[in-house]
Amino acid sequence: MAPGTGENLPRYYSYYDSPVKVVSAEDGTPQVWRIAMETGGWQRDDSILGELVFATAGEVSRRSAEDFVQDVERYRSEYLSGEGPVFALYETAAAILDTAQGERRKPTAREQAIVRGIRRRTFVMFEESLRSTGDPAADPDVGA
């Protein structure tokens, strides 16, 4: 268990709209990994552990693994650009959501399911790519 968490790790958060995960190091101590806006990879930031563990409201919220995956991919698709299959899928999800917004309606249940499925797929693809380049916090199995 992580000190002060009362629960096993990993744990997932939204920290000022930034996806963050707390995982257990080999020795059992918690490590905090925050998404890097520039790369979509993970950067270590143990300095915010206390804010995550003791936050009761406001700009820090606990997320389920599935919601964390969706948050990460929403974040990546908003802040990153590039070419290749992941970015083509980001554009597909954005087009679905943009169409609903342009029609001044909420996405249908089917559209929401398609976007969630796309984001789940891009998460795995992106994390596998990060893992292959040596990102120590890459984990394509989150929420699987």
N, CA, C and O of each residue as an XYZ file, in Angstrom:
576
protein
N       0.842     -1.188      0.000
C       0.000      0.000      0.000
C       0.880      1.242      0.000
O       1.968      1.260      0.575
N       0.395      2.242     -0.638
C       1.121      3.509     -0.665
C       0.895      4.254      0.637
O      -0.223      4.276      1.153
N       1.953      4.870      1.180
C       1.781      5.630      2.418
C       0.695      6.685      2.254
O       0.704      7.461      1.299
N      -0.222      6.699      3.182
C      -1.262      7.717      3.187
C      -2.422      7.457      2.236
O      -3.419      8.177      2.278
N      -2.317      6.438      1.374
C      -3.400      6.235      0.419
C      -4.453      5.288      0.959
O      -5.631      5.414      0.625
N      -4.045      4.343      1.788
C      -4.998      3.383      2.309
C      -5.433      2.366      1.269
O      -6.297      1.533      1.543
N      -4.853      2.419      0.091
C      -5.233      1.509     -0.984
C      -4.005      1.065     -1.760
O      -2.942      1.681     -1.693
N      -4.181     -0.012     -2.490
C      -3.110     -0.492     -3.345
C      -2.982      0.396     -4.574
O      -3.904      1.124     -4.940
N      -1.847      0.316     -5.182
C      -1.579      1.082     -6.393
C      -1.685      0.173     -7.599
O      -1.544     -1.038     -7.433
N      -1.919      0.662     -8.775
C      -1.898      2.063     -9.173
C      -3.194      2.793     -8.850
O      -4.242      2.189     -8.622
N      -3.079      4.119     -8.839
C      -4.227      5.013     -8.695
C      -4.112      6.076     -9.767
O      -3.012      6.436    -10.186
N      -5.247      6.572    -10.205
C      -5.283      7.507    -11.327
C      -6.014      8.784    -10.919
O      -6.971      8.752    -10.146
N      -5.538      9.912    -11.462
C      -6.081     11.212    -11.095
C      -6.157     12.146    -12.290
O      -5.501     11.947    -13.313
N      -6.977     13.166    -12.124
C      -6.916     14.355    -12.948
C      -6.388     15.437    -12.017
O      -6.996     15.727    -10.986
N      -5.263     16.028    -12.377
C      -4.601     17.038    -11.556
C      -4.524     18.326    -12.373
O      -3.675     18.456    -13.255
N      -5.405     19.270    -12.081
C      -5.487     20.508    -12.862
C      -5.599     20.170    -14.356
O      -4.871     20.717    -15.184
N      -6.503     19.280    -14.675
C      -6.793     18.815    -16.039
C      -5.651     18.030    -16.682
O      -5.674     17.799    -17.891
N      -4.682     17.629    -15.923
C      -3.571     16.842    -16.431
C      -3.669     15.417    -15.882
O      -3.754     15.236    -14.667
N      -3.659     14.406    -16.749
C      -3.698     13.023    -16.262
C      -2.423     12.668    -15.480
O      -1.306     12.970    -15.900
N      -2.630     12.025    -14.342
C      -1.536     11.643    -13.452
C      -1.816     10.238    -12.937
O      -2.963      9.875    -12.675
N      -0.746      9.449    -12.796
C      -0.910      8.127    -12.196
C       0.124      7.941    -11.094
O       1.246      8.442    -11.174
N      -0.281      7.213    -10.074
C       0.612      6.858     -8.979
C       0.771      5.350     -9.038
O      -0.200      4.601     -8.933
N       2.007      4.922     -9.209
C       2.308      3.497     -9.317
C       3.300      3.116     -8.239
O       3.908      3.978     -7.605
N       3.457      1.842     -8.038
C       4.369      1.338     -7.032
C       5.713      0.991     -7.665
O       5.773      0.259     -8.653
N       6.786      1.521     -7.089
C       8.133      1.159     -7.528
C       8.427     -0.265     -7.063
O       7.661     -0.839     -6.289
N       9.519     -0.826     -7.528
C       9.878     -2.198     -7.133
C       9.989     -2.350     -5.628
O       9.688     -3.416     -5.091
N      10.423     -1.291     -4.933
C      10.566     -1.374     -3.476
C       9.270     -1.032     -2.738
O       9.245     -0.996     -1.508
N       8.184     -0.780     -3.500
C       6.888     -0.519     -2.897
C       6.580      0.944     -2.664
O       5.454      1.279     -2.298
N       7.541      1.821     -2.863
C       7.266      3.241     -2.667
C       6.479      3.790     -3.855
O       6.647      3.324     -4.982
N       5.624      4.775     -3.607
C       4.839      5.334     -4.704
C       5.676      6.231     -5.613
O       6.559      6.956     -5.154
N       5.385      6.169     -6.887
C       5.969      7.057     -7.884
C       4.816      7.761     -8.595
O       3.820      7.137     -8.958
N       4.969      9.068     -8.786
C       3.942      9.855     -9.463
C       4.439     10.175    -10.869
O       5.548     10.677    -11.053
N       3.601      9.875    -11.851
C       3.919     10.138    -13.254
C       2.833     11.023    -13.834
O       1.646     10.703    -13.781
N       3.269     12.143    -14.388
C       2.366     13.135    -14.984
C       2.612     13.190    -16.483
O       3.757     13.100    -16.928
N       1.559     13.335    -17.258
C       1.710     13.370    -18.707
C       2.478     14.633    -19.111
O       2.278     15.711    -18.552
N       3.356     14.465    -20.092
C       4.139     15.583    -20.610
C       3.429     16.168    -21.826
O       3.207     15.472    -22.817
N       3.079     17.437    -21.750
C       2.331     18.085    -22.815
C       3.086     18.059    -24.145
O       2.469     17.952    -25.204
N       4.398     18.154    -24.096
C       5.193     18.248    -25.313
C       5.295     16.930    -26.074
O       5.402     16.928    -27.300
N       5.262     15.819    -25.359
C       5.524     14.516    -25.986
C       4.389     13.509    -25.835
O       4.309     12.555    -26.608
N       3.515     13.704    -24.857
C       2.489     12.721    -24.559
C       3.022     11.559    -23.740
O       2.272     10.651    -23.382
N       4.324     11.585    -23.440
C       4.938     10.560    -22.590
C       4.742     10.903    -21.123
O       3.913     11.745    -20.775
N       5.508     10.246    -20.272
C       5.338     10.400    -18.832
C       6.585     11.009    -18.216
O       7.707     10.630    -18.549
N       6.371     11.972    -17.299
C       7.478     12.542    -16.555
C       7.193     12.389    -15.070
O       6.065     12.568    -14.611
N       8.225     12.058    -14.345
C       8.101     11.816    -12.906
C       7.903     13.134    -12.177
O       8.580     14.119    -12.469
N       6.966     13.153    -11.219
C       6.689     14.351    -10.428
C       6.172     13.943     -9.054
O       4.996     14.126     -8.742
N       7.054     13.396     -8.248
C       6.674     12.948     -6.910
C       6.288     14.105     -5.996
O       5.711     13.876     -4.933
N       6.591     15.331     -6.381
C       6.313     16.497     -5.532
C       4.822     16.713     -5.302
O       4.448     17.408     -4.358
N       3.967     16.141     -6.133
C       2.522     16.384     -5.982
C       1.796     15.237     -5.270
O       0.569     15.259     -5.170
N       2.526     14.248     -4.781
C       1.893     13.091     -4.131
C       0.962     13.514     -2.999
O      -0.163     13.021     -2.915
N       1.403     14.400     -2.143
C       0.566     14.845     -1.028
C      -0.716     15.495     -1.492
O      -1.776     15.260     -0.913
N      -0.636     16.304     -2.523
C      -1.840     16.951     -3.060
C      -2.821     15.915     -3.596
O      -4.034     16.066     -3.446
N      -2.300     14.873     -4.215
C      -3.169     13.835     -4.762
C      -3.845     13.043     -3.653
O      -5.056     12.824     -3.681
N      -3.069     12.625     -2.700
C      -3.574     11.747     -1.649
C      -4.555     12.460     -0.726
O      -5.540     11.867     -0.286
N      -4.291     13.727     -0.433
C      -5.107     14.416      0.560
C      -6.125     15.382     -0.043
O      -6.811     16.087      0.697
N      -6.234     15.425     -1.350
C      -7.212     16.318     -1.987
C      -8.622     15.825     -1.704
O      -8.907     14.630     -1.783
N      -9.485     16.750     -1.379
C     -10.877     16.384     -1.119
C     -11.821     16.963     -2.163
O     -12.951     16.495     -2.301
N     -11.376     17.966     -2.892
C     -12.225     18.579     -3.924
C     -11.366     19.516     -4.755
O     -10.157     19.620     -4.548
N     -12.000     20.190     -5.689
C     -11.287     21.197     -6.455
C     -10.655     20.647     -7.711
O     -11.297     19.931     -8.479
N      -9.403     20.980     -7.919
C      -8.714     20.680     -9.169
C      -8.046     19.312     -9.198
O      -7.317     19.005    -10.141
N      -8.278     18.493     -8.192
C      -7.721     17.146     -8.140
C      -8.872     16.167     -7.947
O      -9.660     16.298     -7.010
N      -8.960     15.191     -8.835
C     -10.018     14.196     -8.666
C      -9.491     12.815     -9.009
O      -8.680     12.639     -9.918
N      -9.971     11.853     -8.261
C      -9.619     10.453     -8.490
C     -10.377      9.966     -9.714
O     -11.534     10.336     -9.910
N      -9.738      9.136    -10.546
C     -10.334      8.636    -11.773
C     -10.242      7.114    -11.795
O      -9.305      6.532    -11.248
N     -11.212      6.483    -12.424
C     -11.127      5.039    -12.657
C     -10.078      4.811    -13.747
O      -9.694      5.747    -14.448
N      -9.626      3.589    -13.883
C      -8.642      3.278    -14.926
C      -9.203      3.613    -16.303
O      -8.497      4.188    -17.132
N     -10.457      3.262    -16.558
C     -11.059      3.542    -17.869
C     -11.191      5.042    -18.116
O     -10.894      5.514    -19.213
N     -11.629      5.791    -17.114
C     -11.722      7.242    -17.277
C     -10.344      7.871    -17.464
O     -10.194      8.833    -18.218
N      -9.344      7.329    -16.781
C      -7.969      7.808    -16.945
C      -7.509      7.624    -18.391
O      -6.921      8.537    -18.971
N      -7.767      6.467    -18.971
C      -7.400      6.212    -20.373
C      -8.063      7.247    -21.274
O      -7.416      7.802    -22.162
N      -9.344      7.509    -21.053
C     -10.056      8.495    -21.859
C      -9.462      9.895    -21.661
O      -9.306     10.648    -22.622
N      -9.135     10.236    -20.418
C      -8.530     11.541    -20.127
C      -7.186     11.694    -20.836
O      -6.905     12.737    -21.426
N      -6.359     10.650    -20.777
C      -5.034     10.694    -21.404
C      -5.176     10.927    -22.902
O      -4.485     11.772    -23.470
N      -6.061     10.188    -23.533
C      -6.188     10.304    -24.985
C      -6.856     11.613    -25.403
O      -6.528     12.162    -26.455
N      -7.768     12.107    -24.613
C      -8.344     13.428    -24.888
C      -7.232     14.476    -24.806
O      -7.149     15.366    -25.653
N      -6.391     14.367    -23.797
C      -5.275     15.285    -23.589
C      -4.275     15.194    -24.742
O      -3.876     16.212    -25.306
N      -3.882     13.990    -25.082
C      -2.917     13.813    -26.172
C      -3.472     14.353    -27.490
O      -2.759     15.027    -28.234
N      -4.725     14.062    -27.779
C      -5.290     14.508    -29.055
C      -5.416     16.023    -29.111
O      -5.388     16.608    -30.194
N      -5.553     16.663    -27.958
C      -5.669     18.120    -27.911
C      -4.316     18.809    -28.030
O      -4.213     19.849    -28.680
N      -3.277     18.251    -27.413
C      -1.991     18.939    -27.325
C      -0.929     18.458    -28.313
O       0.077     19.139    -28.514
N      -1.135     17.310    -28.925
C      -0.115     16.774    -29.836
C      -0.608     16.806    -31.268
O      -1.811     16.789    -31.527
N       0.321     16.853    -32.180
C      -0.016     16.729    -33.592
C       1.060     15.880    -34.250
O       2.184     15.783    -33.758
N       0.703     15.277    -35.349
C       1.664     14.445    -36.049
C       0.983     13.666    -37.144
O      -0.152     13.946    -37.529
N       1.703     12.686    -37.634
C       1.191     11.836    -38.696
C       1.216     10.391    -38.232
O       1.880     10.042    -37.256
N       0.488      9.574    -38.944
C       0.461      8.155    -38.635
C      -0.892      7.726    -38.126
O      -1.809      8.537    -37.998
N      -1.012      6.439    -37.833
C      -2.315      5.872    -37.474
C      -2.928      6.456    -36.205
O      -4.143      6.645    -36.149
N      -2.128      6.742    -35.197
C      -2.684      7.291    -33.956
C      -3.320      8.643    -34.230
O      -4.425      8.920    -33.765
N      -2.629      9.481    -34.979
C      -3.153     10.824    -35.241
C      -4.352     10.785    -36.176
O      -5.242     11.628    -36.071
N      -4.389      9.822    -37.088
C      -5.575      9.656    -37.944
C      -6.780      9.273    -37.092
O      -7.891      9.744    -37.336
N      -6.566      8.428    -36.105
C      -7.660      8.046    -35.210
C      -8.084      9.214    -34.324
O      -9.271      9.378    -34.044
N      -7.127     10.025    -33.881
C      -7.483     11.234    -33.121
C      -8.398     12.121    -33.960
O      -9.383     12.662    -33.457
N      -8.066     12.267    -35.241
C      -8.877     13.103    -36.131
C     -10.270     12.515    -36.327
O     -11.248     13.258    -36.417
N     -10.367     11.211    -36.394
C     -11.661     10.561    -36.546
C     -12.543     10.836    -35.327
O     -13.710     11.201    -35.469
N     -11.986     10.661    -34.139
C     -12.745     10.921    -32.907
C     -13.162     12.389    -32.842
O     -14.296     12.700    -32.480
N     -12.246     13.286    -33.193
C     -12.553     14.716    -33.165
C     -13.673     15.049    -34.148
O     -14.544     15.862    -33.838
N     -13.660     14.433    -35.321
C     -14.700     14.695    -36.330
C     -16.074     14.270    -35.824
O     -17.068     14.958    -36.059
N     -16.128     13.151    -35.137
C     -17.401     12.684    -34.575
C     -17.927     13.693    -33.558
O     -19.100     14.066    -33.590
N     -17.054     14.130    -32.658
C     -17.470     15.084    -31.626
C     -17.780     16.454    -32.217
O     -18.716     17.123    -31.778
N     -16.998     16.875    -33.211
C     -17.237     18.172    -33.857
C     -18.575     18.195    -34.591
O     -19.265     19.214    -34.597
N     -18.938     17.076    -35.208
C     -20.222     16.998    -35.912
C     -21.377     17.206    -34.939
O     -22.303     17.970    -35.212
N     -21.312     16.521    -33.809
C     -22.376     16.683    -32.808
C     -22.423     18.120    -32.308
O     -23.500     18.700    -32.172
N     -21.262     18.690    -32.034
C     -21.225     20.067    -31.545
C     -21.765     21.029    -32.609
O     -22.509     21.957    -32.290
N     -21.393     20.809    -33.860
C     -21.875     21.649    -34.952
C     -23.383     21.571    -35.112
O     -24.020     22.529    -35.551
N     -23.949     20.429    -34.756
C     -25.398     20.248    -34.818
C     -26.075     20.642    -33.511
O     -27.276     20.437    -33.341
N     -25.302     21.207    -32.589
C     -25.795     21.680    -31.290
C     -26.525     20.595    -30.514
O     -27.641     20.783    -30.030
N     -25.867     19.473    -30.418
C     -26.430     18.348    -29.664
C     -25.302     17.591    -28.982
O     -24.128     17.729    -29.325
N     -25.696     16.797    -28.016
C     -24.728     15.909    -27.379
C     -24.488     14.733    -28.308
O     -25.377     14.345    -29.066
N     -23.282     14.161    -28.254
C     -23.055     12.948    -29.049
C     -24.023     11.844    -28.618
O     -24.332     11.706    -27.434
N     -24.495     11.065    -29.586
C     -25.388      9.953    -29.271
C     -24.621      8.899    -28.486
O     -23.393      8.944    -28.413
N     -25.333      7.967    -27.908
C     -24.689      6.874    -27.173
C     -23.751      6.094    -28.097
O     -22.662      5.690    -27.691
N     -24.181      5.889    -29.329
C     -23.339      5.179    -30.303
C     -22.066      5.976    -30.613
O     -20.973      5.410    -30.658
N     -22.209      7.280    -30.823
C     -21.041      8.122    -31.094
C     -20.086      8.129    -29.904
O     -18.869      8.057    -30.076
N     -20.638      8.215    -28.714
C     -19.799      8.182    -27.508
C     -19.042      6.859    -27.413
O     -17.861      6.840    -27.067
N     -19.716      5.762    -27.716
C     -19.076      4.443    -27.666
C     -17.958      4.334    -28.707
O     -16.904      3.758    -28.437
N     -18.194      4.885    -29.883
C     -17.165      4.851    -30.930
C     -15.944      5.651    -30.486
O     -14.813      5.187    -30.626
N     -16.167      6.849    -29.954
C     -15.054      7.686    -29.504
C     -14.301      7.011    -28.369
O     -13.071      7.020    -28.356
N     -15.020      6.423    -27.414
C     -14.353      5.725    -26.309
C     -13.523      4.550    -26.840
O     -12.413      4.311    -26.365
N     -14.053      3.825    -27.815
C     -13.313      2.715    -28.408
C     -12.076      3.177    -29.147
O     -11.021      2.549    -29.058
N     -12.200      4.266    -29.871
C     -11.036      4.823    -30.572
C      -9.971      5.227    -29.563
O      -8.793      4.917    -29.738
N     -10.381      5.912    -28.521
C      -9.412      6.367    -27.514
C      -8.757      5.203    -26.796
O      -7.574      5.270    -26.462
N      -9.497      4.150    -26.555
C      -8.899      2.968    -25.912
C      -7.812      2.377    -26.823
O      -6.734      1.989    -26.374
N      -8.139      2.328    -28.111
C      -7.181      1.785    -29.084
C      -5.944      2.677    -29.205
O      -4.819      2.178    -29.218
N      -6.150      4.008    -29.293
C      -4.994      4.895    -29.430
C      -4.143      4.890    -28.163
O      -2.925      5.051    -28.233
N      -4.781      4.704    -27.004
C      -4.008      4.621    -25.763
C      -3.027      3.458    -25.833
O      -1.842      3.626    -25.549
N      -3.506      2.303    -26.204
C      -2.641      1.124    -26.298
C      -1.533      1.362    -27.325
O      -0.368      1.061    -27.063
N      -1.890      1.895    -28.481
C      -0.898      2.144    -29.528
C       0.174      3.128    -29.052
O       1.365      2.892    -29.250
N      -0.243      4.220    -28.430
C       0.689      5.243    -27.972
C       1.581      4.696    -26.861
O       2.794      4.905    -26.874
N       0.985      4.000    -25.907
C       1.756      3.450    -24.786
C       2.757      2.386    -25.261
O       3.874      2.320    -24.748
N       2.367      1.561    -26.229
C       3.302      0.578    -26.775
C       4.472      1.269    -27.459
O       5.612      0.818    -27.354
N       4.193      2.351    -28.151
C       5.258      3.131    -28.787
C       6.187      3.727    -27.732
O       7.408      3.679    -27.880
N       5.610      4.290    -26.668
C       6.425      4.831    -25.584
C       7.296      3.749    -24.952
O       8.476      3.965    -24.679
N       6.704      2.600    -24.728
C       7.444      1.493    -24.120
C       8.634      1.091    -25.001
O       9.727      0.829    -24.499
N       8.408      1.046    -26.315
C       9.478      0.637    -27.226
C      10.628      1.642    -27.267
O      11.749      1.293    -27.638
N      10.349      2.886    -26.886
C      11.415      3.898    -26.852
C      11.981      4.095    -25.451
O      12.790      4.996    -25.233
N      11.563      3.259    -24.496
C      12.165      3.259    -23.174
C      11.491      4.113    -22.113
O      12.086      4.352    -21.062
N      10.264      4.584    -22.353
C       9.560      5.357    -21.323
C       9.270      4.423    -20.147
O       8.527      3.454    -20.309
N       9.842      4.694    -18.959
C       9.690      3.775    -17.835
C       8.288      3.677    -17.270
O       7.983      2.725    -16.552
N       7.422      4.641    -17.577
C       6.063      4.623    -17.025
C       5.013      4.188    -18.031
O       3.826      4.167    -17.708
N       5.428      3.838    -19.252
C       4.472      3.410    -20.270
C       3.795      2.122    -19.817
O       4.452      1.199    -19.336
N       2.473      2.070    -19.978
C       1.729      0.891    -19.565
C       0.490      0.724    -20.447
O      -0.576      1.249    -20.129
N       0.633     -0.006    -21.554
C      -0.516     -0.190    -22.458
C      -1.644     -1.030    -21.861
O      -2.716     -1.124    -22.459
N      -1.426     -1.636    -20.704
C      -2.428     -2.526    -20.109
C      -3.370     -1.839    -19.132
O      -4.211     -2.510    -18.533
N      -3.261     -0.530    -18.949
C      -4.148      0.186    -18.028
C      -5.592     -0.003    -18.484
O      -5.914      0.208    -19.654
N      -6.439     -0.394    -17.575
C      -7.856     -0.534    -17.874
C      -8.214     -1.763    -18.695
O      -9.380     -1.952    -19.043
N      -7.239     -2.596    -19.007
C      -7.516     -3.779    -19.834
C      -8.204     -4.857    -19.031
O      -8.513     -5.923    -19.565
